[in-house]
Amino acid sequence: MKRTKEDPRYEIDFSRSVFVYKNLHKDCWSVKQDGLVKAHTTELDLWDCHFQVNQAGRERVLKEKRKNVHAGIKGYIDCLGQSDFSAVDQQVTYNPYKYESFVNKETEEPVFNASYAKLSAKRVLTTAS
């Protein structure tokens, strides 16, 4: 994980949750905490995950046909590698033009929470809820 700045305000407090979203300009994940983007990474493991879509932001995308940050995953970074990711078995996706929420890529059923999520450059894998 690459920190954005060498400033104490940009230190991640791993005891608190973060909001992670796909940064389409840098082709990576942006990690946000306290209203600041604190890091960028291509891989990240999270636990106690909540998949969030801001509906007003989604409606703006549909109306303007322009992308904006309105969806992401809230959770805790597994910085010690202690979580059990062996149960990670479903791929999750989100497309504002097709879905109102994150969905299981295979079944297209909505996904709102997961115990664990494994984020890589091209996909998000989670535990079945």
C-alpha positions in Angstrom: 0.0 0.0 0.0 1.4 3.3 -1.0 0.7 6.3 1.3 -0.3 9.4 -0.5 1.7 11.9 1.6 4.4 11.9 4.3 2.2 13.7 6.8 0.9 12.4 10.1 -2.7 13.2 9.0 -2.4 10.6 6.3 -1.5 7.8 8.7 -4.1 5.0 8.6 -5.6 4.1 12.0 -6.0 0.3 11.6 -8.3 0.1 14.6 -10.9 2.1 12.7 -12.8 1.4 9.5 -11.9 2.8 6.1 -13.9 3.4 2.9 -12.3 1.9 -0.2 -13.4 2.7 -3.8 -12.1 1.9 -7.2 -10.0 4.8 -8.5 -10.6 4.7 -12.3 -8.0 7.4 -13.0 -5.1 5.6 -11.3 -6.5 2.0 -11.9 -6.2 1.1 -8.2 -8.1 1.2 -5.0 -8.2 4.4 -3.0 -8.3 4.0 0.8 -10.2 6.8 2.6 -10.4 7.6 6.3 -11.5 10.8 8.0 -12.4 12.4 4.7 -8.9 12.0 3.4 -7.5 9.6 0.8 -4.7 8.1 2.8 -3.4 5.4 0.4 -3.6 3.8 -3.0 -3.1 0.0 -3.6 -3.8 -2.7 -6.1 -4.5 -5.4 -3.5 -6.2 -5.2 -0.1 -7.9 -7.5 2.4 -10.8 -6.3 4.5 -13.0 -7.7 7.2 -16.5 -6.7 8.5 -17.4 -5.3 5.1 -20.4 -3.2 4.1 -21.0 -2.5 0.5 -22.4 1.0 0.0 -24.0 2.8 -2.9 -25.0 6.4 -2.6 -28.3 6.5 -4.5 -28.1 10.2 -5.2 -24.6 9.7 -6.7 -25.8 6.8 -8.8 -28.8 8.9 -10.1 -26.3 11.6 -11.1 -24.3 9.1 -13.0 -27.4 7.9 -14.8 -28.5 11.4 -15.6 -25.1 12.9 -16.6 -23.5 9.7 -18.1 -20.4 10.7 -16.2 -18.7 8.6 -13.5 -18.3 9.9 -10.0 -17.3 8.3 -6.6 -20.6 7.1 -5.2 -19.9 3.5 -4.2 -17.4 1.5 -2.2 -16.7 -0.9 0.6 -16.5 0.1 4.2 -14.5 -2.2 6.4 -11.3 -2.8 8.4 -8.0 -3.5 6.9 -6.5 -6.9 7.7 -3.0 -5.5 8.3 -1.8 -8.5 10.3 -2.9 -11.2 7.9 -4.9 -12.9 10.6 -8.3 -13.2 8.9 -9.4 -16.5 7.4 -9.9 -15.8 3.7 -10.4 -19.5 2.9 -14.2 -18.9 2.8 -13.9 -16.2 0.1 -15.9 -17.8 -2.6 -18.0 -15.3 -4.6 -17.1 -12.5 -6.9 -18.9 -9.1 -6.3 -19.4 -6.4 -8.9 -21.1 -3.1 -9.3 -22.3 -1.3 -12.4 -24.5 1.8 -11.9 -26.1 1.3 -15.3 -27.3 -2.2 -14.4 -27.6 -2.5 -10.6 -28.8 -0.4 -7.7 -26.3 -2.2 -5.3 -23.3 -4.4 -5.4 -24.2 -7.9 -6.7 -22.9 -11.4 -6.8 -21.4 -11.5 -10.3 -22.7 -15.0 -11.0 -26.3 -14.8 -9.6 -26.8 -11.0 -9.7 -28.2 -11.2 -6.2 -27.6 -8.0 -4.1 -24.7 -8.1 -1.7 -24.7 -5.6 1.2 -22.3 -7.3 3.8 -19.5 -9.8 4.0 -17.3 -11.1 6.7 -14.2 -10.8 4.4 -13.4 -9.2 1.1 -10.2 -9.7 -1.0 -9.7 -6.8 -3.4 -7.3 -7.3 -6.3 -6.6 -5.2 -9.4 -9.4 -6.7 -11.4 -11.9 -8.2 -9.0 -13.5 -8.3 -5.5 -13.9 -11.7 -3.8 -16.1 -12.1 -0.7 -17.6 -14.6 1.6 -21.2 -15.6 0.8 -23.6 -13.7 3.0 
